[in-house]
Amino acid sequence: MNPIIVIPSRLASTRLPNKPLAEIDGAPMILHVALRAKAASLGPVLVASGDQAILDALAGHGIEGILTDPALPSGSDRVHAALRDHDPKGLHDVVINLQGDLPLIAPDSIASALMPVAQEGFDIGTLVAPVETEEEAERNSVVKAACAFTPNRPVARALYFSRQPVPWGTGPLWHHIGVYAWRREALAQFVSLPPSPMEQRESLEQLRALEAGMSIGCVAIDEAPLGVDTPEDLVRIRQALRS
């Protein structure tokens, strides 16, 4: 594989305006994420954004920015557009779509997302972590992955994703983490498709891939990294870095 990491980012956020530029330990959040991606040493790191202010925040840190059409409807579309501009010859056969609101993600976790696409039979790789509390299970901002790991098999096939605690019954629940490793041809197919019924119902883009027959392999990590969706999350992230 010859991977590349692309981080889609935009200023428009209903719950936390200008989220990528939020200051954390003296630097904007998008820079924290990009530097952790760079530390993974997997390949080039790009930030794809329709907002020049986000790209300006990266200046002087060795992170390349790609200005994309601000009208693009999703992060996946931004990743695809940036990849097409940066690598028109298709030298990078795998692209990691890393969400820009995970400033504490471990570099080795990013690398783990490649495991499913290194095998035959998976179009997309992603990460999950154990759900630790009942509150986490019930919170609809925590996306749950319906998958089952078996002994000696570190990759589990994703059957469904939901904001509800699925599957029902006794057993672990898995917290989905917003990191995707795409085979390049799978990403091109995905962005060519219209939004699917279950995607629209759950407001989860990855369901479009499942409804189109694509396969998603999950790799478990020990703990879900703190993400930033609300002002309260930002306070927790700042406290975590200070400690």
C-alpha positions in Angstrom: 0.0 0.0 0.0 1.0 3.6 -0.6 -1.3 5.5 1.8 -2.0 9.2 2.2 -3.8 10.9 5.1 -6.4 13.6 4.3 -8.1 15.6 7.0 -11.4 17.3 5.9 -12.1 20.5 7.9 -14.6 23.3 7.8 -15.5 26.3 9.9 -19.3 25.9 9.7 -20.4 24.0 12.8 -23.7 24.4 14.5 -22.7 23.3 18.0 -19.2 24.9 18.1 -18.6 27.7 15.6 -15.1 27.8 14.1 -14.3 24.5 15.7 -11.1 23.7 13.8 -9.5 27.0 14.9 -10.4 26.5 18.6 -7.2 27.1 20.7 -5.9 24.0 22.6 -2.6 24.4 24.4 -1.6 27.4 22.3 -2.4 25.9 18.9 -5.5 25.5 16.8 -7.2 22.1 17.0 -6.7 21.3 13.3 -3.0 21.6 13.8 -3.0 19.2 16.7 -4.8 16.6 14.5 -2.5 17.2 11.5 0.7 16.8 13.6 -0.6 13.6 15.1 -1.3 12.3 11.6 2.2 13.3 10.6 3.7 11.5 13.6 2.0 8.3 12.3 4.6 8.3 9.5 2.3 6.6 7.0 2.6 9.0 4.1 1.8 12.6 3.2 -0.7 14.6 5.3 -3.1 17.0 3.6 -5.8 19.2 5.1 -8.8 19.7 2.8 -10.9 22.7 3.4 -13.1 25.2 1.7 -12.0 27.9 4.2 -8.7 29.7 3.7 -8.5 30.6 7.4 -8.0 26.9 8.2 -5.2 26.5 5.7 -3.6 29.7 7.0 -3.5 28.2 10.5 -1.2 25.4 9.2 1.5 27.8 7.8 5.0 27.0 8.9 4.3 23.5 10.3 5.0 21.4 7.2 1.4 20.5 6.6 0.0 20.9 3.1 -3.4 22.4 2.7 -5.7 21.9 -0.3 -8.5 24.5 -0.9 -11.6 22.7 -2.0 -15.0 23.9 -3.1 -16.9 25.2 0.0 -20.1 23.8 -1.5 -19.0 20.2 -1.2 -21.6 18.3 0.8 -19.5 16.1 3.1 -16.1 15.4 4.4 -15.7 12.4 2.1 -16.3 14.7 -0.9 -13.7 17.0 0.4 -11.2 14.2 0.8 -11.9 12.9 -2.7 -11.6 16.4 -4.3 -8.3 17.1 -2.5 -6.9 13.7 -3.4 -7.8 14.2 -7.1 -6.0 17.6 -7.1 -2.9 16.4 -5.2 -2.5 13.0 -6.8 -4.1 13.0 -10.2 -2.0 10.0 -11.4 -3.4 7.8 -8.6 0.0 7.0 -7.0 -1.7 6.7 -3.5 -4.0 3.6 -3.6 -5.3 4.0 0.0 -6.5 7.2 1.6 -7.1 7.7 5.3 -9.9 10.1 6.1 -9.1 11.4 9.6 -11.7 13.6 11.3 -10.4 17.0 12.3 -12.0 16.9 15.8 -9.8 14.2 17.3 -6.8 16.2 18.7 -5.8 13.4 21.1 -5.8 10.5 18.7 -2.7 8.3 19.0 -0.6 8.0 15.8 -0.6 4.2 16.1 -4.4 4.1 16.2 -4.4 5.9 12.8 -2.1 3.2 11.5 -4.4 0.5 12.8 -7.2 1.6 10.4 -5.1 0.3 7.5 -5.3 -3.3 8.7 -8.6 -4.2 7.0 -7.6 -2.8 3.6 -4.3 -4.6 3.8 -6.4 -7.8 3.6 -8.5 -9.1 0.8 -12.2 -8.6 1.1 -12.5 -5.1 2.7 -13.1 -1.9 0.9 -12.8 0.3 4.0 -11.1 0.1 7.4 -12.2 1.9 10.5 -11.7 1.9 14.3 -13.9 1.0 17.3 -13.4 1.0 21.0 -15.3 -0.6 23.9 -18.3 1.4 25.2 -17.5 1.8 28.9 -20.7 3.2 30.5 -24.5 3.1 30.1 -24.5 6.9 29.5 -22.1 6.4 26.6 -24.2 3.6 25.2 -27.4 5.8 25.3 -25.8 9.1 24.0 -26.8 9.6 20.4 -23.7 11.5 19.6 -21.7 8.3 20.2 -22.1 6.1 17.1 -22.2 2.4 17.8 -20.8 -0.2 15.4 -22.6 -3.6 15.2 -19.6 -6.0 14.8 -18.3 -9.1 16.6 -14.7 -10.0 17.1 -13.6 -13.6 17.3 -10.4 -15.0 18.8 -7.3 -14.6 16.7 -9.1 -12.4 14.2 -8.3 -8.7 14.8 -10.7 -7.4 12.1 -14.5 -7.7 12.5 -16.9 -7.0 9.7 -19.3 -4.1 10.3 -22.9 -5.1 9.9 -24.5 -1.8 10.8 -23.9 1.6 12.5 -26.4 3.4 14.7 -26.8 6.2 17.2 -28.8 3.7 19.3 -27.1 0.9 21.4 -26.9 -2.0 18.9 -26.8 -4.9 18.9 -29.4 -5.9 21.5 -28.6 -8.5 24.1 -25.7 -9.5 26.4 -22.2 -8.6 25.1 -19.9 -5.7 24.3 -21.0 -2.6 22.5 -18.5 -0.8 20.2 -18.0 3.0 20.0 -17.2 3.9 16.4 -14.3 6.3 15.9 -14.2 8.7 12.9 -11.2 7.3 11.0 -11.6 5.6 7.7 -9.0 3.9 5.4 -10.5 3.8 1.9 -9.3 1.9 -1.1 -9.1 4.7 -3.6 -11.6 3.1 -6.0 -14.1 2.5 -3.2 -14.0 6.2 -2.2 -14.5 7.2 -5.9 -17.5 4.9 -6.0 -18.9 6.2 -2.7 -18.9 9.9 -3.7 -20.6 9.1 -7.0 -23.6 7.6 -5.1 -26.6 9.7 -3.8 -27.3 9.7 -0.1 -29.0 6.4 0.9 -32.2 5.9 2.9 -30.6 4.6 6.1 -27.8 7.2 5.8 -30.4 9.9 5.9 -32.4 8.3 8.6 -29.5 7.8 11.0 -27.5 10.8 9.7 -24.5 8.5 9.3 -22.6 8.7 6.0 -21.0 5.3 6.4 -24.3 3.6 6.0 -24.3 4.6 2.3 -21.3 2.4 1.8 -23.0 -0.6 3.5 -26.2 -0.1 1.5 -24.2 0.0 -1.7 -22.6 -3.4 -0.8 -19.2 -2.2 0.3 -17.4 -4.0 3.1 -16.1 -2.2 6.2 -13.7 -3.9 8.5 -13.3 -2.7 12.2 -10.2 -2.8 14.3 -10.5 -2.4 18.0 -8.4 0.0 20.0 -8.3 0.2 23.8 -10.1 3.5 24.3 -12.0 6.0 22.2 -10.0 9.3 22.0 -11.8 12.4 23.2 -13.5 14.2 20.3 -14.8 17.7 20.2 -18.4 18.3 19.3 -19.5 20.9 21.9 -18.0 23.6 24.0 -18.0 21.2 26.9 -15.9 18.7 24.9 -13.4 21.5 24.2 -13.1 22.2 28.0 -12.4 18.5 28.6 -9.7 18.4 25.9 -8.0 21.4 27.3 -8.0 19.9 30.7 -6.7 16.6 29.4 -3.7 18.2 27.7 -2.9 20.3 30.8 -2.8 17.2 32.9 
